[in-house]
Amino acid sequence: MKREPGRKVGIKDIADSADVAVSTVSHVLNGTAPISEEVRNRVIEAAGALGYLAKRRDKATIAVLRTIMLAVPSDTLPHNEHNYYSWTLLSTLMRECERRSIRVIPMEVDKPSVSGARLVEQARAAAVDGILLLNEDRADLLHDIARSGIPAVLMNGEDHEMQIDSVTPGNRFGARYATNWLIEQGHRNILHLTWEGRSTIRRRRDGFLDAFRTNGLSLETAYVQQAEGYLPDMGAAAIDRWIAKHEGMGGVTAIFCAADNLALGAMAALRRAGVSMPQDVSVVGFDGVALGELTSPALSTVSVPLDHMGIAALHLLEQRIVNAAGAPPAHRLELGCRLTIRGSVRRLD
């Protein structure tokens, strides 16, 4: 049955497409009567294909979320070449909020004057529907937010006590996957370049070590080199220290970096030292948002789904508000990462 162009989809259209009664569609969509699994799947498939489910979800979201507080560290706000990760996440989030007509109240959460109590006070004064918190996962801050009862979602961070909902990339899985791939390419002496960051960064180190254990390899050749931070010059300095200490690469044939920024610095240091890439040393990054495809050689990396993280956080926040009466337990959502293979890695013969 053809629909007239521009006409809104209704439950009669779904009923015709699924070959069921209109009342059956209503029961399936509203959960008001038991329906067989086969019929239910047919109705849901038809509603999805006609675009009805997406429109219904979006309408519900606009009704539930009107104003949110976005609590972010100050270094994520200015756009520069070193904060592509946070900037990409926030840009997608802001576009989605604009599309849904959600008002966003930004707040710099890492200023000395901003405690958890202060953040909660400001959120209540602004009558926000919920709080989105980026990167900042200090226990005292999360305690104050959880105690307030204001719906909240932590993006790119971990709440170790599972008090509030969170969404994060699969850091440990992604690091394990990338390291396992390097091992499959014949690399056994691998250096993990990282820094003492938050727990999300430590998960990448955990995944690096997991790959060695899974493959039955000794951790004695799973080297870890600490940089002072995530900036490229800090990564370069860490590699300079490694080369000076070992009078070369010390047998290392691959470097797995906890961030693309570190990888860019490592590659600069290797070039200065006359180390050829990938002939002498292979390099892999993590994030997939730096200018990795423009480096020479182009940087292989673990690509994080930043375009989906903010949208997923809004969905978690909406679900928390809708289901508040049932006091559901905190949800922790991990998004899958993918390996982007470019020219910075070679297979060992």
Secondary structure, DSSP 4 states (H G I P E B T S, - for coil): -PPPTTPPP-HHHHHHHHTS-HHHHHHHHHT-S---HHHHHHHHHHHHHTTHHHHHHHHHHHHH-SEEEEEE-GGGSS--TT-HHHHHHHHHHHHHHHHTT-EEEEEETTSTT--HHHHHHHHHHTT-SEEEEES---HHHHHHHHHHT--EEEESS--TT--SEEEEE-HHHHHHHHHHHHHHTT--SEEEEEES--HHHHHHHHHHHHHHHHTT--GGGEEEEEESSSSHHHHHHHHHHHHHHHTS-TT--EEEESSHHHHHHHHHHHHHTT--TTTT-EEEEEES-SSGGGSSSPPEEEE--HHHHHHHHHHHHHHHHHTGGG-PPPPEEEE--EEE--TT-----
